[in-house]
Amino acid sequence: MIATKFCITFKRGWFVLLFVAYFAASSHAQSTFGSIRGIVTDISGAAIPEAQVTLHSIDQSTDRSVSSDVSGNYVFENVKAGTYSLLATHIEFADMRLAGIVLAARQDLRFTLTMQIAEQATTVQVDAAAVEVNTENATLGDMKSTEQIGQLPLNSRAATTSPIAALATSANVQQDSSGNFAIGGATTDMIGFSVDGISTVNIFNSGVSLAAGAAGANPYPSSEGISELKVTAFNNNAEFSQVGDVTFTTKAGTNNYHGSLFEYLQNDVLNAHTYNFAEKAPMRFNTFGGSLGGPLVVPHLFNGHNKAFFFLDYEGNRRSTSQAEEYAVPTANERTGDLSELAAAGSIPVLNTGSNPVNPNCPINLPCLVNPATGSLETGHPFANYQITSQLNQSSLTLLNDYYPLPNATSLGGGLNY
């Protein structure tokens, strides 16, 4: 699985030609953008019009600016998920900076920027974590970042490589014994799933499951490439046309190079012995890969800092597994035609019981192995001592001896011996 993502920011007249791999689907995609809005006031609560408000991206070092209206309101629409800061400036007031703003996918945040008189302070800085309030809608949901998911006790890669397993970290998600998910009481076919705004729901088999072979289980990027997982469980927006919604947002490049390498190993050397088995079932399961992101730089030609970014990740899977099972295989005597052990074990039927015999040539209340060359089940004569005296097919014996092992256990019960 390979995923590549390019992010281009147009700045200072730069024009970059970008080939978008998913251009055909983009016109039908749902936005993952959020918004940041609020009001600019003085310490008395009066609105400040014509204040310059600048939204600064910490990740990509880009700026967007707007002016507050006559009521002091400002708004930034279509803002990508990430970390930001706000700076409000006005000629008659000290600068006001709001830092540490973390915007999730499809999240709407509101902040009140309170400015002081210029003589009292040069710059006022406030931490957004203490004042972040969502009053824009009544949507109930849950958001997990890559770091949060990584720190939770998940073992998703033990059975599957799908990041859908991370849904178990949300309190709004329930999972049944078949691996089907439900959100806020909505069944699995009433939930929308998307990656960067592009729907990943299988329209022929709606819903999603982690059950083996289930449709819709793995149309997702590697867990290493996911920046954020958001689950909306109540009062979902009408644009998503479902009761619940799951949004995956992939990582993007920033002004700093960052990457990772990983290897998840499962091997029978590390496994315990299965009860009743002397040997372990062979198992080799490797999930490996890595990621890399940062500014797009071509030495002596192009410097993408603050303008162009890339992110790519790769995940490979190599799986060879088996499971311990018990079988019944022919014994050495049975391969020569001696079926007396089967008779003793009750595996050969009793044809004559009581006063209603099926075959007069068979003994009463004893197993009877009829020789088909002497007649039918009702008229044929039995093999003496349960020993097949007819010549056995040599080709069949060769296949039996080459591909069927001899018994290696005697105490398994139920006629099982291998």
Secondary structure, DSSP 8 states (H G I E B T S, - for coil): -EEEEEEE---TT-------TTHHHHTT-----EEEEEEEEETTS-B-TT-EEEEEETTT--EEEEE--TTSEEEEEEE-SEEEEEEEEETTEEEEEEEEEEE-TT-EEEEEEEE-BTTT-SEEEEEGGGT-B--S---EEEEEEHHHHHHS---GGGT---GGGGGGG-TTEEE-TTSBEEETTB-GGGEEEEETTEE---TTS-S-B-STT-TTSS-S--GGGEEEEEEEEES--GGG-SSEEEEEEE----SS-EEEEEEEEEEGGGS---TT-SS---EEEEEEEEEEEEE-EETTTEE-TTTEEEEEEEEEEEEEE----------TTGGGTB-HHHHHTT-S-B-B-TT--S-TTS-BTSB--B-GGG--TTT--B-GGGB--S---HHHHHHHHHHS-----S-S-TT---
